[in-house]
Amino acid sequence: MKLGAACQQVAQMITDAGVPAVTDERDLNLPGALVGPVDVSFEVLDETSYVATWDVWLITIDNGAGPALDDLGDMLAKVRAVVQVDDARAQAVVLANHGADPLPALTFTLTTQITED
């Protein structure tokens, strides 16, 4: 499977959990998730497989600290119902199509094994 298709598959898994997820920040509607590759490893002793690590950003509108944290916590709970998330980090992100102000976010990584078609 190509890397772009694998990334889309991770985004779809998060969407299926109840959090709209995209792989292109231009398509992101808030609140939602943005998925992108961090690392690709060929540690599997197999010519048709690889391991990919993905950054997932759960992002919401800046509607005050309390409501934003509630939104982020709700999204994280939905994702954790379907995948293991060991830890998440709070941070602010700036997205080109959402203005210059930082937006509240939680970020974490997921690792998947991908097999070539």
N, C-alpha and C positions, 0 to 999 in steps of 0.2 A: 504494500500500500504506500502510495506517495505521502510525503510529509504533510502536504496541505490537506489531503483527504483524512489523514489520521487526526490532524488538529480539528477539523470539522466534526469528526466522530466524537472527540472529547467534548466539544461545545454542545453537540446534540445530547450527549449523556447528561450534561448539566441542565440543559433546557428541559429534558424529560423529567428531571427531578423537581421542576417547577421554577427554575431561575432562567429567564431568557439569556442565552449566551451566544456570542458572535466571535469570529476570528479576525474581524476588521473593525477597528475603532470607529470608522466612519458609519458603520451600521448599528452602533450601540445606542440603545434606548435605555434611559435610567428609570428605575433601578435595574441593573442587569450585570452580566458577567462578560469579561473579555478574556479570551484564551490565546496564548502564544507559546511557541517552543522556546525552551531554554537550553536544552542539551540533547544531543543524539549520541547514543553509545552503541557500539557493536560488541558488547560484552558477551552476547549469546553465541555459543559455538554452532552457528547456523548461518549459512550465507543468505537466507531469505528473511531473517528477522533482525530487528533492532529494538533498543529500548529508548523511549523518548520521555523527557521530563518537560512538563508544561507549567508555565506560570498561569495562574488563574487570579484575576482581579475581580472582586465583587465591588461594584461601584454604585453609589447612590447620589441623589441630589443633596446639596448642602442646605438642609432645612432645620439646622440647629443640631447641637451635639446629641441630645437625647433621641430625637426622632431618627437621625441618621444612624446612630448605633443600633437602634431597634431594627431598622431596615436591613442593615448589614448582618445583624445577628439572625434575623429570620431567614435571609438567603443562605447563610452559612449552615443553619440547621437543616435546610432542605437538601443541600449538597451532601452534608455529612450522613444523611439517611441512605445515600447510595454509594458513596466512596469514602475511603478512610482519609481523613485530614488530620495529620499529627499536630500541626500548629498553624496558626494564621497570624499575620502581622498587620497592624493598623498602619496606614499611611495615607497621604494625600496624593492624588494624581491629577495631572493636567492633561486634558484631551483636546486636540485641535478643534474638533467640531462642537465643543461644549463650553467655549469661552476660555478666558485666561485665568479664571479663579480655580484654585485646587478643589477637588471633589473628595469627599470621604470614601475610603476604600479599605477593604481587607484583602490581603494577598496570601496565597499559599501555592504549593507545588503539588502536582500529581505526576506519577510515573506510570507509564503503560508500556507493555511489550507489543510491538507491531510486527505482523507477519506480512511479507510481500505477497501480492496476489499472483 
